[in-house]
Amino acid sequence: MTRIFYDEANFCLQMTGHSMYAQRGEDLVCAALSVLMFTLEEAVGDHKEVLLPTISHMDGGIRIQCSPKDKHKRTCRTIFRTIYTGCELMAGRFPEYVQTSREQEGM
């Protein structure tokens, strides 16, 4: 199962595991989730001077966290929420293969 955790207050999204929907190389669920994370990585990388991303690739996962300057927090949050919404849609469609969890700002 692929597990995705979003920490909204700390601008952090982490994905670990393999969905096991199909064999490696043929897993459309895993591919879709990977595209979302590649998109996030590219989006924050395009604005690295103001979003200050830290990207950690690990065996079976990725963790992307930003430390945006104050005036760029809203933009950063919008980028992360958009990607996380895609992850939630995948979890809703494939709940036996994808699990999402979230810690919201102010909680």
N, C-alpha and C positions, 0 to 999 in steps of 0.2 A: 504494500500500500504506500502511496505517496502522501506524505504529511506536509502541510503548509501552515506556517505560523506567521501571523502578521501582528507586529507590535506597533500600533499606530503612533503612540506617544514618542517612540524612539526611532521612527522612520526605518523599520527593519522588517524584512520579509525573508523567510527561510523556507527552503523546500528540501526534503530528504526522502529517500526511499525510491522504490520503483513500483509503479502501479500494478504490475503483473496482469494487466488486461490482455496482453498478448506477449509473444516472445520478443526478446530484445531485438531491436531493429524493425519490428513490425507493430509496435505498440503505439497506437494512435493517441491514446490518453496521455501517455508519457511524452509523446512528441508535442502535443498541444500545450502541455504544462511547460515543457522546455522552451517553446517559442515565447510563452508569456515571460518567463524569467530572462531569456535572451533580450527581449524587448525592454524589460526593466533595466537590465545591465547597460544596454546601449543608451537608453534615455537618460539615466543618471550620469553616464560617462560623457555624454554630449554637454553636460552642464557641471562638470566636475569642479570647476573653480568656485561655484557658489553652493553646490549641494554637498560637496566634500564626501564622496562615497567611499566606503570600504567594502570590497567585494572579496569574499572568501569562497573559493572552490574547494570542496572536500569530496572524498570518495562517496558517491551516491547522493550528492547534494550541493546546494549553493546557499550562501547567506549574503544578502545585500542590505547594507545599512548606510544611512546618510546622516550627516550633521550639518544641515543647511544653515546658512546665515539667516538671521531673523526675517529679513524682507523676502526670503525665498522659501519659507516654510510652507506657505499655502500651495505654491506650485509643486513642491516636493510631495506634499500630502496628496494632492490630486493625482500625481503620477502613480504613487503607491496604491491608492484606493482603486484606480482604474485597473491595474494589474491584478490586485487582489479580488476585485469583482469577477474578473475572468476565471480566476482559480475557484471562486465560490460557485460559479456557473458549472464548471467541470465537476465539482463535488456534488452538486445537485443532480447532475445527469448521470454520474458514475459513482454513487456513494460507497460502493463496495471496493472501490479502487483509489479514491481520493478523499482525504479528510482535511478540513480546514479548521483553524481556530484563530481567535483574534483577541487581542487585548486592546481595548479602545482607550483613547486619550482621556485622561481624567479618572480612570478607574483604578 
